[in-house]
Amino acid sequence: MHTNIQPMHIGQVIRAIREARKATLEEIAFAANTNASNLSRIERGQQGYSPEVLERIALALGVTVAELHVQAETVDSSGAKSDPGTPGQRSASALTAKYAALTPEHRELTDEFVALLLRRQRAAK
């Protein structure tokens, strides 16, 4: 499968999630069974990674590799978010990025809240 996701884009996403969680390079690197200098180079797009390393980093961040790729698809080469399409798609991309940065406990609360909103919406019809 061919992908146009550049290593730097995944690295930018990794760094953004790590910083949103207020985790250090050392903490995530330790949890991912790598070292902080390797993780730093991956974040800066200066070093590649194997699928196994990416899986361990994602696990250490509490996200899936798929979530990393979804977020990386919206980052352009300048580091800015690219326009994924319609305003609804932009909102969905932003929401996905925010959801991925949540802890598992907060994701569960978010899922419950969305389910509540959907029930109320159905009841109002």
N, C-alpha and C positions, 0 to 999 in steps of 0.2 A: 504494500500500500504506500503510495507516494503522498507526502504531506509537504505543504509549503511553510510549515512552522519552523522558524529559525531557532537554534539553541538559545540565542540571547533572549528571545521572546519568552521562552519557558523560564529562563533564569529570572527575568523581570517579574514574572508571575510568582515564582517561588519566593523571591525577596519580598514582594508586596504582602504575600500571605504571612510570611515569617514575621515581618515588621508589624503587621496588623495584630498578630498574636503576642507581640512583645517578646518574641523568642530570640535568643542570640544565635549567631552562626554555630557556636560550639554546642549549644543544646540540640539543635536540629541535626547537626552533623553526627553527634554522638548517637542520637536515636536512629539515624539512618545508616549507622555503621560505616561512616566515612570520616574524613577530617575536615576541619573548618576551612582550611586553605583550598581544598578541592571544591567544597560547597561555594565558597566565595567566587572562585573562577567560573563555576557553572552559572551562578547568579549574574555574573558580568558577561557571560557569553564567550569566555575565553577558553573554555574547556568543554568538550563533549561529555556524554554520559551514556551508559548502557541502559537498556530498558529496566534492568534489575535495580540499578542505582536510582533511576527516576521513581520506580515503584517504592523503594525504601524512603526516599525523600518525601513523596506524597503521603505515605503512611505516617511519617514523623510529623507532618504538617496537619494530619487529620483530614486529608482530602483524597480524592481518587486521581489517578493519572488522567482520566477522562476530563475531570474538572480543570486540571492544569491546562490541558489542550484546548478546552473551550475558551478559557480566559486568554490563552496565548494567541488564539485566532483573531482576537480583537485588538491586538497590539501591533502597531505598524513599526517600521524600521527606525523611526525617530523616537520610539518609546511612548508615543501618544496613542491613545485609543483610536482605532480606525473606525470609520462609519460602517457598521455592519448592515445598514439598510434603512428600513423604515423606523420611525420613532418607537414603535412597539418593539422592534427587534433590539434597538439600542437600550430600551428599558429592561428588556429581558437579559441582555448581556450584562448590564450593570447589576441587576439583581442577582444573577448567577455568580458574579465576582464577589458580591457582598456575602451571599450565602456560603460560598466556599471558604470565606475567611472566618466563619463562625465556628465555635467549638461544637463537638457532637451534641452536647446537652442543649445548646442554644438552637441548633438545627432542629432538634426534636420539638422544642417549644415553637419554633417558627412553623414547622409542619402542622402542629396542632392548631395554631392560630389561623393558618390558611384554611384548614379543614373547617374551622368554626365559621370563617367568613363565607365559605362556599355554602355551608348549610343555611346560613342567614339569607344569603342571596337567593337560594332556591325557595326558601320559605316566603320571601317577599314577592315572588312572581305570582 
